[in-house]
Amino acid sequence: MTFKQVAEQVRKSKETVKREINLFLKNSPNLVIIPNKKAHLLIDGTYFKRKNCFVIYHDHDLKYHQLWRYTNKEKGYEIESDLRELKRKGVELFSVTSDGHSAIKSAVVKVYPKAIHQRCLVHIQRFAEIYLTQNPKTKAGRELKEIASLINDIDSHLAKLTFLARIDNWQKKYQNFLKERTYDLEGRHFWYTHRNLRKVITHINNALPEMFRYLVFKSIPKDTNGLEGRFTDLKQKFRTHRGLKRTKRAAYLGWYLTTKNEQIPTQNDH
């Protein structure tokens, strides 16, 4: 809506509406952090044209955005500072679910060394889909795509053991295939022929130690889907305001999350 359309709807002058909106955009909302002695936190960031990053700290049980930060990328020292702020305000972490970004992991270890870290299964599966593509050209790629497509459906220890066995069998079957090299015309330099397959299996192997914590502790969320929908809606809204100056973007994003937070729970509930 334009200023004129808003003014007609609320029955105020265009100048008054413009002044009131600008007042909001000059002042970010006050953060209200809710104490929680056993929090399951989702931490994730979304990028705007790879230049700006909006990081959200979402309390899974309270359905509440505890904290957020508008920055240029996920930085360890900023995330550490945010986590220390949460801790000062009475938020004790039982678990953190994230995409496994090194900045998040290192910050959590420093501030909440006993917190359990769960890798987001959706991120792992999506990574595989991106690098394997919809139609892998090799048999190895098609088989790995089929295995990876089951990641977010693992709901029992039996399903986990089946998945691990299939991953192990795939690696043994294609270990020589993965070592194939392609050389340049001079034969001096090489690269691995099946680089995308190597990326995917390495990504899965690195994630394995933190992939299945939710099977042991049922209260731990296995993905950050609670934030994915929010990010999609946020970006759709933000596109209509992409002309905002950077100094006003942080306030706009903050007000957006403030309006999306459900009714603030009482401190005595947790």
GIUR-V7610 format. One record per residue. N is the residue number from 1. SS is DSSP state (H for helix, E for strand, L for the rest). Layout:
N/SS  N/SS
This chain:
1/L  2/L  3/H  4/H  5/H  6/H  7/H  8/H  9/H  10/H  11/L  12/L  13/L  14/H  15/H  16/H  17/H  18/H  19/H  20/H  21/H  22/H  23/H  24/H  25/H  26/H  27/L  28/L  29/L  30/L  31/L  32/L  33/L  34/L  35/L  36/E  37/E  38/E  39/E  40/E  41/E  42/E  43/E  44/E  45/E  46/E  47/E  48/E  49/L  50/L  51/L  52/E  53/E  54/E  55/E  56/E  57/E  58/E  59/E  60/L  61/L  62/L  63/L  64/E  65/E  66/E  67/E  68/E  69/E  70/E  71/E  72/L  73/L  74/L  75/L  76/H  77/H  78/H  79/H  80/H  81/H  82/H  83/H  84/H  85/H  86/H  87/H  88/H  89/L  90/L  91/E  92/E  93/E  94/E  95/E  96/E  97/E  98/E  99/L  100/L  101/L  102/H  103/H  104/H  105/H  106/H  107/H  108/H  109/H  110/H  111/H  112/L  113/L  114/L  115/L  116/E  117/E  118/E  119/E  120/L  121/H  122/H  123/H  124/H  125/H  126/H  127/H  128/H  129/H  130/H  131/H  132/H  133/L  134/L  135/L  136/L  137/L  138/L  139/H  140/H  141/H  142/H  143/H  144/H  145/H  146/H  147/H  148/H  149/L  150/L  151/H  152/H  153/H  154/L  155/L  156/L  157/H  158/H  159/H  160/H  161/H  162/H  163/H  164/H  165/H  166/H  167/H  168/H  169/H  170/H  171/H  172/H  173/H  174/L  175/H  176/H  177/H  178/H  179/L  180/L  181/E  182/E  183/E  184/L  185/L  186/L  187/L  188/L  189/L  190/E  191/E  192/E  193/L  194/L  195/H  196/H  197/H  198/H  199/H  200/H  201/H  202/H  203/H  204/H  205/H  206/H  207/H  208/H  209/H  210/H  211/L  212/L  213/H  214/H  215/H  216/H  217/L  218/L  219/L  220/L  221/L  222/L  223/L  224/L  225/H  226/H  227/H  228/H  229/H  230/H  231/H  232/H  233/H  234/H  235/H  236/H  237/H  238/H  239/H  240/L  241/L  242/L  243/L  244/L  245/L  246/H  247/H  248/H  249/H  250/H  251/H  252/H  253/H  254/H  255/H  256/H  257/H  258/H  259/H  260/H  261/L  262/L  263/L  264/L  265/L  266/L  267/H  268/H  269/H  270/L
